[in-house]
Amino acid sequence: MKIRAGKFKKPGITVKEMTIAAGSAMKSGFYTEAIWILSAIMETRLKKMIIITEGKNPGAAYGLEQHLKRIKLLQSREQYSLLKSHFPSGLINSLRSWKNNRNIMMKDMLEMHVSWERKERQAKHGIALLKELNKAFRKYKLALYAPVPGKSPDQEVQVSENITKTETLEIPVTPKPLSG
């Protein structure tokens, strides 16, 4: 794989690769595996949303529930109104409900047989929620990075002709002799 100069590929699995793995698991009938992969994708999406919004990484110790709580908290703050308008709070409740059902199903697997239909239903519901989460994530990112109306990025900024010496940021540079 060629990598452009100045770029590096992060180690680990990308969301696209995880989505393909979840699809393969679903087609093969490995619903439990698909559920856990979907859960990891949802967690990654929510973490990325927190990073974009706050500008800081919540850390590796955070799980799906903590991410949902954090998004809900950010939505309640006035400065993150864009998040509230593009990420429906009903989606947070649906994700939390799906996560709770996933946990109940996993506990039931320890004590009794869980039907394939129940696993399949949980996995399909997870796919539907992931699609909704991805749609909300894209809308939020587009709204967040959209250019401000009335300003074009190529627009020149008018600068005063009378710039004083204290306003300039020029630092004198003395060339170093070449050593050979």
MODELLER restraints for C-alpha pairs under 7 A, 6 or more apart:
rsr = mdl.restraints
at = mdl.atoms
rsr.add(forms.Gaussian(group=physical.xy_distance, feature=features.Distance(at['CA:15:A'], at['CA:41:A']), mean=6.19, stdev=0.5))
rsr.add(forms.Gaussian(group=physical.xy_distance, feature=features.Distance(at['CA:18:A'], at['CA:37:A']), mean=6.56, stdev=0.5))
rsr.add(forms.Gaussian(group=physical.xy_distance, feature=features.Distance(at['CA:18:A'], at['CA:41:A']), mean=6.93, stdev=0.5))
rsr.add(forms.Gaussian(group=physical.xy_distance, feature=features.Distance(at['CA:22:A'], at['CA:34:A']), mean=4.69, stdev=0.5))
rsr.add(forms.Gaussian(group=physical.xy_distance, feature=features.Distance(at['CA:22:A'], at['CA:37:A']), mean=5.80, stdev=0.5))
rsr.add(forms.Gaussian(group=physical.xy_distance, feature=features.Distance(at['CA:22:A'], at['CA:38:A']), mean=6.59, stdev=0.5))
rsr.add(forms.Gaussian(group=physical.xy_distance, feature=features.Distance(at['CA:25:A'], at['CA:31:A']), mean=6.50, stdev=0.5))
rsr.add(forms.Gaussian(group=physical.xy_distance, feature=features.Distance(at['CA:25:A'], at['CA:33:A']), mean=6.44, stdev=0.5))
rsr.add(forms.Gaussian(group=physical.xy_distance, feature=features.Distance(at['CA:25:A'], at['CA:34:A']), mean=5.35, stdev=0.5))
rsr.add(forms.Gaussian(group=physical.xy_distance, feature=features.Distance(at['CA:26:A'], at['CA:34:A']), mean=5.94, stdev=0.5))
rsr.add(forms.Gaussian(group=physical.xy_distance, feature=features.Distance(at['CA:31:A'], at['CA:119:A']), mean=5.67, stdev=0.5))
rsr.add(forms.Gaussian(group=physical.xy_distance, feature=features.Distance(at['CA:31:A'], at['CA:120:A']), mean=5.74, stdev=0.5))
rsr.add(forms.Gaussian(group=physical.xy_distance, feature=features.Distance(at['CA:31:A'], at['CA:123:A']), mean=6.01, stdev=0.5))
rsr.add(forms.Gaussian(group=physical.xy_distance, feature=features.Distance(at['CA:32:A'], at['CA:119:A']), mean=6.51, stdev=0.5))
rsr.add(forms.Gaussian(group=physical.xy_distance, feature=features.Distance(at['CA:34:A'], at['CA:123:A']), mean=6.39, stdev=0.5))
rsr.add(forms.Gaussian(group=physical.xy_distance, feature=features.Distance(at['CA:35:A'], at['CA:123:A']), mean=5.19, stdev=0.5))
rsr.add(forms.Gaussian(group=physical.xy_distance, feature=features.Distance(at['CA:35:A'], at['CA:126:A']), mean=6.88, stdev=0.5))
rsr.add(forms.Gaussian(group=physical.xy_distance, feature=features.Distance(at['CA:38:A'], at['CA:126:A']), mean=6.48, stdev=0.5))
rsr.add(forms.Gaussian(group=physical.xy_distance, feature=features.Distance(at['CA:42:A'], at['CA:130:A']), mean=6.45, stdev=0.5))
rsr.add(forms.Gaussian(group=physical.xy_distance, feature=features.Distance(at['CA:43:A'], at['CA:63:A']), mean=6.84, stdev=0.5))
rsr.add(forms.Gaussian(group=physical.xy_distance, feature=features.Distance(at['CA:43:A'], at['CA:64:A']), mean=5.17, stdev=0.5))
rsr.add(forms.Gaussian(group=physical.xy_distance, feature=features.Distance(at['CA:46:A'], at['CA:67:A']), mean=6.09, stdev=0.5))
rsr.add(forms.Gaussian(group=physical.xy_distance, feature=features.Distance(at['CA:47:A'], at['CA:67:A']), mean=6.45, stdev=0.5))
rsr.add(forms.Gaussian(group=physical.xy_distance, feature=features.Distance(at['CA:50:A'], at['CA:71:A']), mean=6.83, stdev=0.5))
rsr.add(forms.Gaussian(group=physical.xy_distance, feature=features.Distance(at['CA:51:A'], at['CA:57:A']), mean=5.29, stdev=0.5))
rsr.add(forms.Gaussian(group=physical.xy_distance, feature=features.Distance(at['CA:68:A'], at['CA:92:A']), mean=6.32, stdev=0.5))
rsr.add(forms.Gaussian(group=physical.xy_distance, feature=features.Distance(at['CA:74:A'], at['CA:80:A']), mean=6.26, stdev=0.5))
rsr.add(forms.Gaussian(group=physical.xy_distance, feature=features.Distance(at['CA:75:A'], at['CA:81:A']), mean=6.58, stdev=0.5))
rsr.add(forms.Gaussian(group=physical.xy_distance, feature=features.Distance(at['CA:75:A'], at['CA:83:A']), mean=6.01, stdev=0.5))
rsr.add(forms.Gaussian(group=physical.xy_distance, feature=features.Distance(at['CA:75:A'], at['CA:84:A']), mean=4.86, stdev=0.5))
rsr.add(forms.Gaussian(group=physical.xy_distance, feature=features.Distance(at['CA:83:A'], at['CA:140:A']), mean=6.53, stdev=0.5))
rsr.add(forms.Gaussian(group=physical.xy_distance, feature=features.Distance(at['CA:86:A'], at['CA:136:A']), mean=6.27, stdev=0.5))
rsr.add(forms.Gaussian(group=physical.xy_distance, feature=features.Distance(at['CA:86:A'], at['CA:139:A']), mean=6.31, stdev=0.5))
rsr.add(forms.Gaussian(group=physical.xy_distance, feature=features.Distance(at['CA:86:A'], at['CA:140:A']), mean=5.32, stdev=0.5))
rsr.add(forms.Gaussian(group=physical.xy_distance, feature=features.Distance(at['CA:87:A'], at['CA:136:A']), mean=5.49, stdev=0.5))
rsr.add(forms.Gaussian(group=physical.xy_distance, feature=features.Distance(at['CA:87:A'], at['CA:140:A']), mean=6.92, stdev=0.5))
rsr.add(forms.Gaussian(group=physical.xy_distance, feature=features.Distance(at['CA:95:A'], at['CA:129:A']), mean=6.90, stdev=0.5))
rsr.add(forms.Gaussian(group=physical.xy_distance, feature=features.Distance(at['CA:108:A'], at['CA:114:A']), mean=6.75, stdev=0.5))
